[in-house]
Amino acid sequence: MAEQNDGELDGSVVMGRTLKIAGEVLVAPGSSLLLDGQIVSGAAHIVGGLVARWAFGPIGWLLVAADSYSRSVTGLGMVDYFQSARQKVAERPARPVKA
């Protein structure tokens, strides 16, 4: 998807992401992946969302929807994203402690 040079998103990207979020929340987790053509992953998120809703209620449904949207937009799931962020923090050199 296209980005402008100054880091702002163009209108088609914003509309596409808005449609993906609406699909995730209003239709089913996995909708954004289905829109991207990732049928197997989208279907797995739909099933996972139903199981999570049964087990954990609306919070489970929303967590699976957030993972699906994250995979669609960034290519990383929520767990992958947080693990990579934790690795980046761990790889930073330690700052000296002032006494």
C-alpha positions in Angstrom: 0.0 0.0 0.0 1.2 3.5 -0.8 2.6 5.9 1.7 3.5 9.5 1.0 7.0 10.7 1.5 6.4 12.5 4.8 5.1 9.3 6.5 1.4 10.1 6.1 -0.9 7.5 4.7 -2.9 8.3 1.5 -6.7 8.1 1.4 -6.9 4.6 -0.1 -4.7 3.1 2.6 -6.8 4.7 5.3 -10.0 3.5 3.7 -8.6 0.0 3.3 -7.5 -0.2 6.9 -10.8 1.2 8.1 -12.7 -1.5 6.1 -10.4 -4.1 7.6 -11.0 -3.0 11.2 -14.8 -2.8 10.6 -14.7 -6.3 9.2 -12.7 -7.6 12.2 -15.0 -6.1 14.7 -18.4 -6.4 13.0 -18.1 -9.5 10.9 -15.5 -11.9 12.3 -11.9 -12.1 13.2 -10.0 -13.1 10.0 -11.9 -10.7 7.8 -8.9 -8.6 7.0 -6.8 -11.7 6.1 -9.6 -12.9 3.8 -9.7 -9.5 2.1 -5.9 -9.9 1.5 -6.5 -13.3 -0.1 -5.1 -15.3 2.8 -7.9 -17.8 2.9 -6.3 -20.5 5.1 -5.1 -18.0 7.7 -8.3 -16.0 7.6 -10.4 -19.2 8.1 -8.1 -20.3 11.0 -8.7 -16.9 12.7 -12.5 -17.2 12.2 -12.4 -20.6 14.0 -10.0 -19.3 16.6 -12.2 -16.3 17.2 -15.3 -18.5 17.7 -13.4 -20.7 20.2 -11.9 -17.7 22.0 -15.4 -16.1 22.3 -16.8 -19.3 23.7 -13.9 -19.7 26.2 -13.2 -16.0 27.1 -16.1 -14.0 25.9 -15.8 -10.8 23.9 -12.3 -10.2 25.1 -11.1 -13.4 23.4 -12.9 -12.4 20.2 -11.2 -9.0 20.2 -7.8 -10.4 20.9 -8.1 -12.8 17.9 -9.4 -9.9 15.8 -6.4 -7.8 16.8 -4.0 -10.6 15.9 -5.7 -10.9 12.5 -5.6 -7.2 11.8 -1.9 -7.0 12.9 -1.0 -9.9 10.5 -2.8 -8.3 7.7 -1.3 -4.8 8.1 2.2 -5.6 9.3 2.8 -9.2 8.4 3.4 -10.0 12.1 0.9 -11.4 14.6 0.6 -9.9 18.0 2.9 -12.5 19.7 5.5 -12.1 16.9 5.3 -8.3 17.2 5.8 -8.3 21.0 8.6 -10.8 20.8 10.5 -8.8 18.2 10.0 -5.6 20.3 11.3 -7.5 23.4 14.4 -8.7 21.4 15.1 -5.1 20.3 15.0 -3.9 23.9 17.2 -6.8 25.0 19.8 -6.1 22.2 20.2 -2.4 23.2 23.4 -1.7 25.1 22.9 -1.1 28.7 23.2 2.4 29.9 25.6 3.0 32.8 24.0 3.5 36.1 24.9 6.8 37.8 25.6 6.6 41.5 
